[in-house]
């Protein structure tokens, strides 16, 4: 398999609207050639009897079913609040906006 050429990198750069200098083109051609070679080696190792996976370990759903449980009443929830108003926590205004 022939390596990626400097001209191919320049073409990809134009398509991507990247302005690359001569040194960058040479450097990226070498790097992209190495990357393509590494991907090709992975393809050679992949066996037909091994299914493709997205994770090395199987994933399982650990969520429990929803259950209705009793909650706090508004009075209980606000009982420890320093200030409450209209069954809500009252906090100092931080913005100077009108209501």
C-alpha positions in Angstrom: 0.0 0.0 0.0 1.6 3.3 -1.1 2.0 6.0 1.6 0.0 9.2 1.6 1.6 11.8 -0.5 2.3 15.5 0.3 -0.1 16.4 -2.6 -2.9 14.3 -1.0 -2.3 16.1 2.3 -2.4 19.5 0.5 -5.7 18.4 -1.1 -7.2 17.4 2.2 -6.0 20.7 3.7 -7.7 22.7 0.9 -11.0 20.7 1.4 -10.8 21.4 5.1 -9.9 25.1 4.4 -6.7 24.8 6.3 -3.7 26.8 5.3 -0.6 24.6 5.8 3.1 25.5 5.2 5.5 23.3 3.3 7.0 21.9 6.5 3.6 21.1 7.9 2.6 19.3 4.8 5.7 17.1 5.0 5.2 16.5 8.7 1.5 15.6 8.4 2.1 13.4 5.4 4.4 11.3 7.6 2.0 11.3 10.5 -1.0 10.4 8.4 0.9 7.6 6.8 1.8 6.2 10.2 -1.9 6.4 11.3 -3.1 4.7 8.2 -0.6 1.9 8.8 -1.6 1.5 12.4 -5.3 1.2 11.4 -4.4 -1.3 8.7 -2.5 -3.5 11.3 -5.6 -3.5 13.5 -7.7 -4.7 10.6 -5.2 -7.6 10.1 -5.5 -8.7 13.7 -9.3 -8.6 13.9 -10.6 -12.2 13.8 -13.8 -13.3 12.2 -14.9 -15.2 15.3 -14.7 -12.1 17.5 -17.8 -9.8 17.4 -17.2 -6.1 17.2 -17.7 -4.3 20.6 -18.0 -0.7 21.8 -16.7 -1.5 25.3 -14.1 -4.1 26.6 -16.5 -5.3 29.3 -20.3 -6.0 28.9 -22.5 -3.2 30.1 -25.6 -3.9 32.2 -28.4 -1.6 33.2 -28.1 -0.9 37.0 -31.3 1.2 37.3 -34.0 0.1 39.7 -37.7 0.4 38.9 -39.4 3.6 40.0 -41.3 3.4 43.4 -43.6 5.9 44.8 -42.5 6.8 48.3 -43.8 9.4 50.8 -42.0 12.7 50.7 -41.8 15.8 52.8 -44.7 18.1 53.1 -44.0 21.8 52.3 -44.0 22.6 56.0 -41.5 19.8 56.8 -39.3 20.9 53.9 -39.3 24.5 55.0 -39.0 23.9 58.7 -35.3 24.4 58.8 -35.2 27.3 56.3 -34.0 30.6 57.7 -36.8 32.3 55.7 -39.8 31.1 53.8 -42.6 32.8 51.8 -45.6 31.3 50.0 -44.4 27.7 50.6 -41.0 28.5 49.0 -37.5 29.2 50.3 -36.9 33.0 50.6 -33.4 34.0 49.5 -31.8 37.4 49.2 -32.2 39.1 45.8 -28.9 39.0 43.9 -30.1 40.8 40.8 -31.6 44.3 40.8 -34.5 43.3 38.5 -38.1 44.1 39.3 -40.5 41.3 39.8 
